[in-house]
Amino acid sequence: MLLLLTNGPLRLLFAAQALYWSCSLIGITLTSIVGVSLAPIPALATLPLGILMLGNLLSVHPLAMLMQRRGRRVGLFFGALCGVVGGLLLASGIYIGEFWLVAIAPLLIGTYQASAMYYRYAALETVETSQNGRAAALVVGGGVLAAFIAPEIAVASRDMLAVPFAGAFVALAGLAAMGALLMAFLPDGGIPTRSGSSRTVMRALLGRPVIRGAIAVSAAGQGIMILVMTATPLAMKYCGFDVDVSANVIRWHLIGMFLPAFVAGPMIDRFGARRMASLGGFILAASALVAVSGVSVSAFLISSFLLGIGWNLMLLAGTTMLGEGHSAKERGHAQSLMELGNSITATIASAVSGALIAGAGWNVINYGIVPVVLIAVVLMWRGSIAKRATAGA
């Protein structure tokens, strides 16, 4: 926490992270509800969330290249500004009752989401290498504030305008505007890109085992977290639990995602990213074992809390490891690869979670966590061995 008090740019990124996750939680909570009420057919109710995921995927690489050329401040300000415009367009669509506008507007919010994923990388550039773990963790930890304030903002603003829920997205736009203002004050400068086409540079990066291992750990944690988090409310519904009970379980999951960051960062710096990633994988496996242990509120709550902790450790460890495998001139391409991996696994996981819970069942989903974690951890340690072999040659 002392680092947060003494590092001005880190404080800006911490606050921006809290604002982004507040926007994200409001959007996740309300967008599908709005979709159900406005969609011409029920099958299109989740289209806005799908468009948001698409916006994320389409924006990840261009944003990385923009920040590589022009600096963090320009890219992160632009991303937050997209959140402002997207929130206002979505509110307008709700107000006038136009589903097509509600469906398209999340494309811009997806760009905001993609830009916010780079906050933790920006944090690494504000500290010495020995403090990378705690810098990234402190920024991710900003999300813990959102877990407490976002539901209250959503409830307070949902009836702020004459049409229900329109006011909530005006509030979302306001939060994104505050994030853009913070990013306008972020000190930064661009770093020249490595010569050669993006495809050539990214292929060269993927040829390095340490890069592949870092991406595997981060993407596995992200995909598992999204898959199980999305499936949890459905599983609880099938088990006969009330929506309010499910909401409390998800809240504890969010606390597990963000609160451990304040401890995880110093642990990564002290014990190493690979040990902490391995611990994160073990915790994810433990989460699965608790989930299949019985049908009870406590089993759902504890497994969801552990799921958040495991995701936190794997994301932060993967982010820290990534920096070991690229130069400053390759920064944008390497970070783009990691975020593409995270976005692709998250998109696939969110798309298949409903079908898996209905077809295969809750236990099968959780048992499937173990081999995915094992593969990611093996790839990570193979990358470490290859790196040591290269260094000793």
MOPEUR-V842947 format. One record per residue. N is the residue number from 0. RES is the residue in one letter. SS is DSSP state (H for helix, E for strand, L for the rest). PHI is phi in radians with two decimals (999 if undefined). D_FIRST is the distance of its C-alpha to the first C-alpha in whole Angstrom. Layout:
[[N/RES/SS/PHI/D_FIRST] [N/RES/SS/PHI/D_FIRST]]
This chain:
[[0/M/L/999/0] [1/L/H/-1.06/4] [2/L/H/-1.06/5] [3/L/H/-1.16/5] [4/L/H/-1.30/7] [5/T/H/-1.77/9] [6/N/L/-1.98/10] [7/G/H/-1.05/13] [8/P/H/-1.01/14] [9/L/H/-1.15/11] [10/R/H/-1.12/10] [11/L/H/-1.07/14] [12/L/H/-1.19/14] [13/F/H/-1.05/11] [14/A/H/-1.15/14] [15/A/H/-1.11/17] [16/Q/H/-1.12/16] [17/A/H/-1.07/16] [18/L/H/-1.15/19] [19/Y/H/-1.06/21] [20/W/H/-1.16/20] [21/S/H/-1.10/21] [22/C/H/-1.06/24] [23/S/H/-1.09/25] [24/L/H/-1.18/25] [25/I/H/-1.09/27] [26/G/H/-1.11/30] [27/I/H/-1.10/30] [28/T/H/-1.21/31] [29/L/H/-1.88/33] [30/T/H/-1.09/35] [31/S/H/-1.16/37] [32/I/H/-1.08/38] [33/V/H/-1.12/39] [34/G/H/-1.03/41] [35/V/H/-1.06/43] [36/S/H/-1.34/44] [37/L/H/-1.90/45] [38/A/L/-1.10/46] [39/P/L/-1.15/50] [40/I/L/-2.36/50] [41/P/H/-0.97/47] [42/A/H/-1.11/47] [43/L/H/-1.62/45] [44/A/L/-1.06/42] [45/T/L/-1.67/39] [46/L/H/-1.00/40] [47/P/H/-0.99/38] [48/L/H/-1.19/35] [49/G/H/-1.13/37] [50/I/H/-1.15/37] [51/L/H/-1.07/33] [52/M/H/-1.06/33] [53/L/H/-1.11/36] [54/G/H/-1.04/34] [55/N/H/-1.07/31] [56/L/H/-1.06/33] [57/L/H/-1.24/35] [58/S/H/-1.67/32] [59/V/H/-0.97/30] [60/H/H/-1.27/32] [61/P/H/-1.00/33] [62/L/H/-1.13/29] [63/A/H/-1.08/28] [64/M/H/-1.20/31] [65/L/H/-1.07/31] [66/M/H/-1.24/27] [67/Q/H/-1.11/29] [68/R/H/-1.48/31] [69/R/H/-1.92/30] [70/G/L/1.81/26] [71/R/H/-1.08/23] [72/R/H/-0.98/24] [73/V/H/-1.12/27] [74/G/H/-1.15/27] [75/L/H/-1.28/24] [76/F/H/-1.14/25] [77/F/H/-1.06/29] [78/G/H/-1.06/27] [79/A/H/-1.14/26] [80/L/H/-1.11/29] [81/C/H/-1.06/31] [82/G/H/-1.11/29] [83/V/H/-1.09/30] [84/V/H/-1.12/34] [85/G/H/-1.09/34] [86/G/H/-1.10/32] [87/L/H/-1.19/35] [88/L/H/-1.14/38] [89/L/H/-1.15/37] [90/A/H/-1.08/37] [91/S/H/-1.12/41] [92/G/H/-1.07/42] [93/I/H/-1.14/41] [94/Y/H/-1.12/43] [95/I/H/-1.66/46] [96/G/L/1.31/46] [97/E/L/-1.80/46] [98/F/H/-1.14/45] [99/W/H/-1.08/45] [100/L/H/-1.25/42] [101/V/H/-1.11/40] [102/A/H/-1.35/40] [103/I/H/-1.48/40] [104/A/H/-0.96/37] [105/P/H/-1.07/34] [106/L/H/-1.00/35] [107/L/H/-1.29/33] [108/I/H/-1.14/30] [109/G/H/-1.11/30] [110/T/H/-1.16/30] [111/Y/H/-1.07/27] [112/Q/H/-1.05/26] [113/A/H/-1.08/26] [114/S/H/-1.16/24] [115/A/H/-1.15/21] [116/M/L/-1.17/21] [117/Y/L/-1.59/21] [118/Y/H/-1.04/17] [119/R/H/-1.23/16] [120/Y/H/-1.22/18] [121/A/H/-1.06/18] [122/A/H/-1.10/14] [123/L/H/-1.09/16] [124/E/L/-1.46/18] [125/T/L/-1.78/15] [126/V/L/-2.37/14] [127/E/L/-1.24/16] [128/T/H/-0.98/17] [129/S/H/-1.17/16] [130/Q/H/-1.93/12] [131/N/H/-1.02/14] [132/G/H/-1.05/13] [133/R/H/-1.25/9] [134/A/H/-1.14/10] [135/A/H/-1.08/12] [136/A/H/-1.16/10] [137/L/H/-1.10/8] [138/V/H/-1.17/11] [139/V/H/-1.04/13] [140/G/H/-1.08/11] [141/G/L/-1.03/12] [142/G/H/-1.12/15] [143/V/H/-1.13/14] [144/L/H/-1.12/15] [145/A/H/-1.11/18] [146/A/H/-1.05/19] [147/F/H/-1.70/20] [148/I/H/-1.66/21] [149/A/H/-1.07/23] [150/P/H/-1.03/26] [151/E/H/-1.19/26] [152/I/H/-1.13/26] [153/A/H/-1.06/29] [154/V/H/-1.18/31] [155/A/H/-1.20/31] [156/S/H/-1.77/32] [157/R/L/-1.06/34] [158/D/L/-1.93/37] [159/M/L/-1.19/36] [160/L/L/-1.93/39] [161/A/L/-1.10/43] [162/V/L/-1.67/42] [163/P/L/-0.97/40] [164/F/L/1.37/37] [165/A/H/-1.07/37] [166/G/H/-1.10/35] [167/A/H/-1.12/32] [168/F/H/-1.42/32] [169/V/H/-1.16/33] [170/A/H/-1.09/29] [171/L/H/-1.03/28] [172/A/H/-1.09/29] [173/G/H/-1.13/28] [174/L/H/-1.13/24] [175/A/H/-1.12/25] [176/A/H/-1.12/26] [177/M/H/-1.11/23] [178/G/H/-1.11/21] [179/A/H/-1.10/24] [180/L/H/-1.10/24] [181/L/H/-1.08/20] [182/M/H/-1.21/21] [183/A/H/-1.16/24] [184/F/L/-1.71/21] [185/L/L/-1.31/20] [186/P/L/-1.26/21] [187/D/L/-2.90/23] [188/G/L/-2.54/26] [189/G/L/-1.35/28] [190/I/L/-2.09/29] [191/P/L/-0.99/33] [192/T/L/-1.34/33] [193/R/L/-1.19/35] [194/S/L/-1.15/39] [195/G/L/1.94/41] [196/S/L/-1.24/41] [197/S/H/-1.02/38] [198/R/H/-1.08/40] [199/T/H/-1.13/40] [200/V/H/-1.12/37] [201/M/H/-1.22/35] [202/R/H/-1.14/38] [203/A/H/-1.12/37] [204/L/H/-1.13/34] [205/L/H/-1.19/35] [206/G/L/-1.33/37] [207/R/L/-1.67/34] [208/P/H/-0.98/33] [209/V/H/-1.15/30] [210/I/H/-1.18/29] [211/R/H/-1.06/31] [212/G/H/-1.13/29] [213/A/H/-1.10/26] [214/I/H/-1.14/28] [215/A/H/-1.08/29] [216/V/H/-1.12/26] [217/S/H/-1.14/24] [218/A/H/-1.17/28] [219/A/H/-1.11/28] [220/G/H/-1.05/25] [221/Q/H/-1.16/26] [222/G/H/-1.10/29] [223/I/H/-1.10/29] [224/M/H/-1.06/26] [225/I/H/-1.13/28] [226/L/H/-1.04/32] [227/V/H/-1.29/31] [228/M/H/-1.08/29] [229/T/H/-1.20/32] [230/A/H/-1.38/34] [231/T/H/-1.03/33] [232/P/H/-1.05/34] [233/L/H/-1.17/37] [234/A/H/-1.07/37] [235/M/H/-1.16/37] [236/K/H/-1.13/39] [237/Y/H/-1.10/42] [238/C/L/-1.47/41] [239/G/L/1.61/42] [240/F/L/-1.49/38] [241/D/L/-1.26/38] [242/V/H/-1.05/36] [243/D/H/-1.09/34] [244/V/H/-1.17/33] [245/S/H/-1.08/32] [246/A/H/-1.08/30] [247/N/H/-1.19/28] [248/V/H/-1.09/28] [249/I/H/-1.14/26] [250/R/H/-1.09/23] [251/W/H/-1.21/22] [252/H/H/-1.10/23] [253/L/H/-1.12/20] [254/I/H/-1.09/18] [255/G/H/-1.12/18] [256/M/H/-1.16/18] [257/F/H/-1.95/14] [258/L/L/-1.08/12] [259/P/L/-1.13/13] [260/A/H/-1.00/11] [261/F/H/-1.22/7] [262/V/H/-1.78/10] [263/A/H/-1.10/12] [264/G/H/-1.02/10] [265/P/H/-1.03/10] [266/M/H/-1.17/14] [267/I/H/-1.13/15] [268/D/H/-1.13/14] [269/R/H/-1.51/16] [270/F/H/-1.77/19] [271/G/L/1.78/19] [272/A/H/-1.15/20] [273/R/H/-1.21/23] [274/R/H/-1.11/22] [275/M/H/-1.25/20] [276/A/H/-1.14/22] [277/S/H/-1.11/25] [278/L/H/-1.08/23] [279/G/H/-1.06/22] [280/G/H/-1.12/26] [281/F/H/-1.10/27] [282/I/H/-1.18/25] [283/L/H/-1.09/26] [284/A/H/-1.11/30] [285/A/H/-1.10/29] [286/S/H/-1.02/28] [287/A/H/-1.13/32] [288/L/H/-1.13/33] [289/V/H/-1.15/32] [290/A/H/-1.07/33] [291/V/L/-1.61/37] [292/S/L/-1.31/37] [293/G/L/2.95/38] [294/V/L/-1.67/39] [295/S/L/-2.64/36] [296/V/H/-1.08/33] [297/S/H/-1.11/31] [298/A/H/-1.13/32] [299/F/H/-1.11/31] [300/L/H/-1.18/28] [301/I/H/-1.15/27] [302/S/H/-1.13/28] [303/S/H/-1.19/26] [304/F/H/-1.12/23] [305/L/H/-1.13/23] [306/L/H/-1.01/24] [307/G/H/-1.13/21] [308/I/H/-1.13/19] [309/G/H/-1.06/21] [310/W/H/-1.04/21] [311/N/H/-1.00/17] [312/L/H/-1.15/18] [313/M/H/-1.24/21] [314/L/H/-1.13/20] [315/L/H/-1.19/17] [316/A/H/-1.15/19] [317/G/H/-1.09/22] [318/T/H/-1.07/20] [319/T/H/-1.15/19] [320/M/H/-1.15/22] [321/L/H/-0.99/24] [322/G/H/-1.13/23] [323/E/H/-1.33/25] [324/G/H/-1.94/28] [325/H/L/-2.50/28] [326/S/L/-1.56/29] [327/A/H/-1.05/27] [328/K/H/-1.26/30] [329/E/H/-1.73/30] [330/R/H/-0.94/27] [331/G/H/-1.08/28] [332/H/H/-1.14/31] [333/A/H/-1.13/28] [334/Q/H/-1.18/26] [335/S/H/-1.09/29] [336/L/H/-1.06/30] [337/M/H/-1.12/27] [338/E/H/-1.25/27] [339/L/H/-1.10/30] [340/G/H/-1.05/30] [341/N/H/-1.09/27] [342/S/H/-1.18/30] [343/I/H/-1.14/33] [344/T/H/-1.15/32] [345/A/H/-1.16/30] [346/T/H/-1.14/33] [347/I/H/-1.10/36] [348/A/H/-1.09/34] [349/S/H/-1.18/34] [350/A/H/-1.29/37] [351/V/H/-1.74/39] [352/S/H/-1.06/37] [353/G/H/-1.10/39] [354/A/H/-1.16/42] [355/L/H/-1.18/41] [356/I/H/-1.17/40] [357/A/H/-1.38/44] [358/G/H/-1.61/45] [359/A/L/-1.61/44] [360/G/L/1.83/42] [361/W/H/-1.09/38] [362/N/H/-1.12/39] [363/V/H/-1.10/40] [364/I/H/-1.00/37] [365/N/H/-1.27/35] [366/Y/H/-1.10/37] [367/G/H/-1.18/37] [368/I/H/-1.10/33] [369/V/H/-1.04/34] [370/P/H/-1.14/36] [371/V/H/-1.12/33] [372/V/H/-1.09/30] [373/L/H/-1.07/33] [374/I/H/-1.09/34] [375/A/H/-1.10/31] [376/V/H/-1.18/29] [377/V/H/-1.09/33] [378/L/H/-1.05/32] [379/M/H/-1.10/29] [380/W/H/-1.24/30] [381/R/H/-1.11/34] [382/G/H/-1.10/32] [383/S/H/-1.15/30] [384/I/H/-1.11/33] [385/A/H/-1.11/35] [386/K/H/-1.13/32] [387/R/H/-1.15/33] [388/A/H/-1.12/37] [389/T/H/-1.17/36] [390/A/H/-1.14/34] [391/G/H/-1.50/37] [392/A/L/-1.29/40]]
